[in-house]
Amino acid sequence: MNGEPIDLAIIGAGPAGLSLGALLRGKPDQKRLGARFQIFDRKQSFSWHADQDFAHSKMLSSVLRDLVTPVEPTNEFSFLQFLHQNGRLAAFMNRGVMLPSRSEFAEYLSWCAGQLKEVSWSSEVSSLSITSDGNFWRIGIKDCLTEETSSTLARHAVLCTGWTPNTSDIEYPDCQQVFHSSKFWTRYSGIPQGSRVAVIGAGQTAAEIILHLLGDKRRIAEVLWFDSNPSPRLLNLNHFVKEYFTHEYGQTFWGRSSEARAKVLAKDRSVSHGISGAMFAAIYERLYRNTYHDGGPRLRTRFLTQVTRIAQENNALTIASQSSDANKCDIVDAVVIATGFRNEHTLLDQVAISGRHRLNFDCSVSTGKDHKAKLFVLNANFDEFGLGDGALSTIPGRAAAVLNAMDLGFRIEATPQELLVDW
């Protein structure tokens, strides 16, 4: 056992975990600074979507929706503080655009991680159990470099684990030519010149990959786009929908009946599944240039088509698919599966919580037992808090609610923000 028990164990050093750390360390509050916590992550160093970051990748929300600003605008871990300390605030403002590139936002997150000495890299949480008296969580830790194991006790724990590639609906071979979008840059260099490449997906990442492929006329001969929808869907970013991406809306959503929540989730897929208008325009412009000026790759669409199986024979790949009128078969050289991610809270199984868990208003897990030690879950709890949950803009509010639900001797006094729509 490693030393004295800590107040809080944070599992995962992604945006959610870093937001908790930033709220604990970003203000000169002695009670907050006295909180003992540790952030555990199995990666060797910070990274965030590095393998699917393109020059044209933009964030779809304002820089004010960072790790802390929606809750504490004066926190030292804000995006504006990052710009100021790196000497680029004036230049950023002169751009006249409040949407940063994805790479710059990743740089901001890395900057935040670098300021938190409580982050333990190469530390995978392998087990999670509660002590017999219900007062502490026992955290089992494996050093990913040495394979050595250790454990520590924590009064509370927060699961902020990352997302897993979602490829479960497609049967495909384990080979270098077929890969998920999360491994794009790692595998892209292995695609030979003159290749036909298929992209399976209907979201923003699939569109970004297609735009990149269409611009690489040296390597790519043709792009096939598989989408189960009748046509590509526009991401719904209207002003009303933006209220979905607030902590306040999530609390309202939580208070609805399970039937009402399920109906909203089923009908509002365009809120989180689709492609931005700017990306549609960029793809069409690239197609225009390829057709009439540059002679680049052509795009063939397979809309209203469901890919069922990918088979490998020699160096070629055969894609079997079903459309509304017939079964089809396409031969390609590489396949990029851009079907998104899913969040598997596998550590919940170790605390005897079976089936779909229900989260409380403060993101704590309902175990049916009166334990002093609490377990919280952040990231993609759509069923409880709506489709906006897991988005960067909702994380600070959720993180503040989690910290306020613990007996840490302080509260984060965030001013409630008023929504203009009575949801």
TADA-V646950 format. One record per pair of residues at least 24 apart in sequence whose ideal C-beta (glycine too) atoms are under 10 Angstrom apart, sorted by the first residue. I is the first residue (numbers start at 1). J is the second residue. Records with the same first field share a line. If there is no record, write none. Layout:
BEGIN
I->J, J
END
This chain:
BEGIN
1->138, 150, 151, 152, 153
2->38, 139, 141, 150, 151, 152, 153
3->36, 152, 153
4->36, 152, 153
5->36, 131, 135, 136, 137, 138, 152, 153, 154, 155, 373
6->35, 36, 37, 38, 118, 136, 137, 139, 152, 153, 154, 155, 156, 157
7->34, 35, 36, 37, 38, 154, 155, 156, 406, 407, 408, 409
8->35, 36, 37, 38, 39, 118, 137, 154, 155, 156, 157, 158, 374, 376, 402, 403, 406, 408
9->37, 38, 39, 40, 125, 128, 136, 137, 138, 139, 141, 152, 153, 154, 155, 156, 157, 158, 159, 375
10->37, 38, 39, 40, 41, 116, 118, 119, 120, 125, 154, 156, 157, 158, 159, 160, 376, 378, 399, 402
11->38, 39, 40, 41, 42, 123, 124, 125, 128, 137, 139, 141, 154, 157, 158, 159, 160, 161, 345, 347, 377, 378
12->39, 40, 41, 42, 43, 125, 158, 159, 160, 161, 162, 378, 379
13->39, 40, 41, 42, 43, 45, 46, 47, 48, 109, 112, 113, 116, 118, 119, 120, 121, 123, 160, 162
14->39, 41, 43, 46, 47, 48, 109, 113, 160, 161, 162, 163, 378, 379, 395
15->48, 66, 67, 105, 109, 112, 160, 162, 378, 379, 390, 391, 392, 395, 396, 399
16->67, 158, 159, 160, 161, 162, 377, 378, 379, 380, 390, 392, 394, 395, 396, 398, 399, 402
17->41, 67, 113, 116, 119, 158, 159, 160, 161, 162, 378, 379, 395, 399
18->46, 48, 67, 68, 77, 108, 109, 110, 112, 113, 115, 116, 119, 160, 395, 399
19->66, 67, 68, 70, 71, 75, 77, 109, 112, 160, 378, 392, 395, 396, 397, 398, 399, 400, 402, 403
20->67, 116, 118, 158, 160, 376, 378, 395, 396, 398, 399, 400, 402, 403
21->67, 77, 112, 113, 115, 116, 117, 118, 119, 399
22->66, 67, 68, 71, 72, 75, 76, 77, 78, 112, 113, 115, 116, 396, 399
23->67, 68, 71, 72, 75, 77, 396, 399, 400, 402, 403, 404, 412, 414
24->77, 116, 118, 399, 403, 408, 410, 412
25->75, 76, 77, 112, 115, 116, 117, 118
26->67, 68, 72, 74, 75, 76, 77, 78, 81, 112, 115, 116
27->68, 72, 74, 75, 76, 77, 410, 412
28->76
29->410, 412
30->410
31->408, 409, 410, 411
32->403, 408, 409, 410, 411, 412
33->410
34->408, 409, 410
35->118, 403, 406, 408, 409, 410
36->118, 154, 155, 408
37->116, 118, 154, 155, 156, 158, 403, 408
38->118, 119, 120, 123, 139, 141, 152, 154
39->113, 116, 117, 118, 119, 120, 121, 123, 158, 160
40->118, 119, 120, 121, 122, 123, 124, 125, 139, 141, 142, 152, 157, 160
41->113, 119, 120, 121, 122, 123, 124, 125, 144, 160, 161, 162
42->120, 121, 122, 123, 124, 125, 126, 141, 142, 143, 144, 161, 162
43->121, 122, 123, 124, 144, 162
44->121, 122, 144, 145
45->110, 113, 114, 119, 121, 122
46->106, 107, 109, 110, 111, 112, 113, 114, 119, 121
47->106, 109, 110, 113
48->102, 103, 105, 106, 107, 108, 109, 110, 113, 162
49->102, 103, 105, 106, 109, 181, 182, 184, 205
50->102, 103, 106, 110, 182, 184, 185, 186
51->179, 180, 181, 182, 183, 184, 185, 186, 187, 188
52->102, 180, 181, 182, 183, 184, 185, 205, 208, 209, 212, 336, 338
53->101, 102, 103, 105, 106, 184, 185, 208
54->101, 102, 103, 184, 185, 205, 208, 209, 211, 212, 215
55->101, 102, 103, 208, 211, 212, 215
56->101, 102, 207, 208, 211, 212, 215, 278, 279, 282, 286
57->101, 102, 103, 105, 106, 204, 205, 208, 211, 212, 279
58->97, 99, 100, 101, 102, 103, 104, 105, 204, 208, 276, 278, 279
59->98, 99, 100, 101, 102, 103, 104, 105, 106, 392
60->99, 102, 204, 235, 237, 245, 276, 278, 279, 391, 392, 393
61->98, 99, 100, 105, 237, 242, 245, 391, 392, 393
62->98, 99, 100, 242, 393
63->92, 97, 98, 99, 100, 104, 105, 108
64->98, 393
65->98, 242, 245, 246, 391, 392, 393, 394, 395, 396
66->100, 105, 108, 109, 112, 392, 393, 395, 396
67->108, 109, 112, 392, 395, 396, 399
68->112, 395, 396, 399, 400, 412
69->393, 396
70->245, 246, 247, 248, 392, 393, 394, 395, 396, 397, 400, 414, 417
71->247, 395, 396, 397, 398, 399, 400, 401, 403, 412, 413, 414, 415, 417
72->396, 400, 412, 413, 414, 415
73->414, 415
75->396, 412
76->112, 115
77->108, 111, 112, 115, 116
78->108, 112
79->104, 105, 108, 109, 111, 112
80->108
81->108, 111, 112
82->107, 108, 109, 110, 111, 112, 115
83->108
85->111, 115
86->111
99->278
102->208
105->392
109->392
120->152
121->145
122->146
123->150
124->149
125->151, 152, 157, 159, 161, 347, 350
126->151, 347, 350
127->151, 347, 350, 351
128->154, 157, 159, 346, 347, 348, 349, 350, 351, 375
129->347, 350, 351, 352
130->157, 350, 351, 352, 367, 369, 371, 372, 373, 375
131->371, 372, 373
133->371, 372, 373
134->367, 369, 370, 371, 372, 373
135->371, 372, 373
136->371, 372, 373
137->351, 371, 373, 374, 375
138->373
139->347
140->350
153->373
154->373
155->372, 373, 374, 406, 407, 408
156->364, 372, 373, 374, 375, 376, 402, 403, 405, 406, 407, 408
157->347, 351, 365, 373, 374, 375, 376, 377
158->363, 364, 374, 375, 376, 377, 378, 379, 398, 399, 402, 403, 406
159->343, 345, 346, 347, 348, 363, 365, 375, 376, 377, 378, 379
160->376, 377, 378, 379, 395, 399, 402
161->343, 344, 345, 346, 347, 377, 378, 379, 380
162->341, 343, 344, 379, 380
163->340, 341, 342, 343, 344, 379, 380, 390
164->341, 342, 343, 344, 346
165->337, 338, 339, 340, 341, 342
166->337, 338, 339, 340, 341, 342, 343, 344
167->200, 337, 339, 340, 341, 342
168->339, 342
169->200, 228, 306, 307, 308, 337, 339
170->200, 226, 306, 307, 308, 309, 310, 319, 335, 337, 339
171->307, 308, 309, 310, 311, 320
172->200, 307, 309, 310, 311, 312, 317, 319, 335, 337
173->309, 310, 311, 312, 313, 317, 335
174->312
175->310, 312, 315, 317, 334, 335
176->334
177->310, 312, 315, 316, 317, 332, 333, 334, 335, 336
178->310, 311, 312, 317, 319, 332, 334, 335, 336, 337
179->334, 335, 336, 337
180->335, 336, 337, 338, 339, 340, 341
181->205, 206, 208, 209, 336, 337, 338, 339, 340, 341
182->337, 338, 340, 341
183->336, 337
184->208, 209, 212, 336, 338
187->334, 336
188->212, 213, 216, 219, 334, 336
189->219
190->334
191->216, 219, 220, 333, 334, 336
192->219, 315, 333, 334
193->217, 218, 219, 220, 221
194->218, 219, 220, 221, 222, 297, 333
195->219, 220, 221, 222, 223, 297, 332, 333, 334
196->220, 221, 222, 223, 224, 297, 300, 316, 317, 330, 331, 332, 333, 334, 335
197->221, 222, 223, 224, 297, 317, 332, 333, 334, 335, 336
198->222, 223, 224, 225, 226, 300, 302, 307, 310, 317, 319, 321, 330, 331, 332, 333, 334, 335, 336, 337
199->223, 224, 225, 226, 227, 299, 302, 332, 334, 335, 336, 337, 338
200->224, 225, 226, 227, 228, 302, 305, 306, 307, 310, 319, 321, 335, 336, 337, 338, 339
201->225, 226, 227, 228, 275, 307, 336, 337, 338, 339, 340
202->226, 227, 228, 229, 231, 232, 233, 269, 273, 274, 275, 303, 338, 339, 340
203->227, 232, 233, 235, 272, 273, 274, 275, 338, 339, 340
204->235, 272, 273, 274, 275, 276, 279, 338, 340
205->275, 336, 338, 339, 340, 341
206->232, 275, 279, 336, 337, 338, 339, 340
207->232, 235, 274, 275, 276, 279, 280, 282, 283, 338
208->275, 276, 279, 282, 283, 338
209->336, 338
210->275, 279, 282, 283, 286, 287, 297, 299, 336, 338
211->279, 280, 282, 283, 285, 286, 287
212->286
213->286, 296, 297, 299, 334, 336
214->282, 283, 285, 286, 287, 289, 290, 294, 296, 297, 298, 299
215->282, 286, 289, 290, 294, 296, 297
216->296, 297
217->290, 294, 295, 296, 297
218->296
219->297, 334
220->296, 297, 298, 333, 334
221->296, 297, 298, 333
222->297, 298, 299, 300, 332, 333
223->287, 296, 297, 298, 299, 300, 301, 332, 336
224->298, 299, 300, 301, 302, 305, 319, 330, 331, 332, 335
225->283, 299, 300, 301, 302, 303, 305, 338
226->300, 301, 302, 303, 305, 306, 307, 319, 321, 323, 328, 330, 335, 337, 338, 339
227->275, 301, 302, 303, 304, 305, 306, 307
228->302, 303, 304, 305, 306, 307, 321, 322, 323, 339
229->269, 273, 274, 303, 304, 305
230->303, 304, 324
231->301, 303, 304
232->274, 275, 279, 280, 283, 301, 303
233->269, 270, 273, 274, 275
234->270, 274, 275, 276, 277, 279, 280
235->270, 271, 272, 273, 274, 275, 276, 277, 278, 279, 280
236->268, 269, 270, 271, 272, 273, 274, 387
237->270, 271, 274, 276, 277, 278
238->271
239->420, 421
240->419, 420, 421, 423
241->268, 270, 271, 272, 387, 388
242->271, 388, 393
243->388, 419, 420, 421, 423
244->268, 271, 272, 385, 386, 387, 388, 389, 391, 393, 394, 421, 423
245->271, 272, 386, 387, 388, 389, 390, 391, 392, 393, 394
246->386, 388, 391, 393, 394, 397, 417, 419
247->385, 388, 389, 393, 394, 395, 396, 397, 398, 399, 400, 401, 414, 416, 417
248->394, 397, 416, 417, 418, 419, 423
249->385, 386, 387, 388, 389, 394, 397, 419, 421, 423
250->361, 363, 381, 382, 384, 385, 386, 387, 388, 389, 391, 394, 397, 398, 401
251->361, 362, 385, 386, 397, 398, 401, 416, 423
252->385, 386, 419, 421, 422, 423
253->382, 383, 384, 385, 386, 387, 388, 389, 423
254->358, 359, 360, 361, 362, 363, 381, 383, 384, 385, 386, 389
255->361, 423
256->386, 423
258->358, 383, 384
261->382, 383, 384, 385, 386
262->383
264->386, 387, 423
265->382, 383, 386, 387
268->386, 387, 388
269->387
270->387
271->386, 387, 388, 391
272->340, 380, 382, 386, 387, 388, 389, 390, 391
273->340, 387
300->330
302->328, 330
305->330
307->335, 337, 339
310->335, 337
341->380, 390
342->380
343->377, 378, 379, 380, 381, 382, 390
345->377, 379, 380, 381
347->375, 377
348->375, 377
351->375
356->383, 384
357->381, 383, 384
358->383, 384
359->383, 384, 385, 389
360->384, 401, 405
361->385, 401, 405
362->398, 400, 401, 402, 403, 404, 405, 406
363->389, 398, 399, 401, 402, 405
364->401, 402, 405, 406
372->407
373->406
374->402, 405, 406, 407
376->401, 402, 403, 405, 406
377->402
378->402
386->423
END
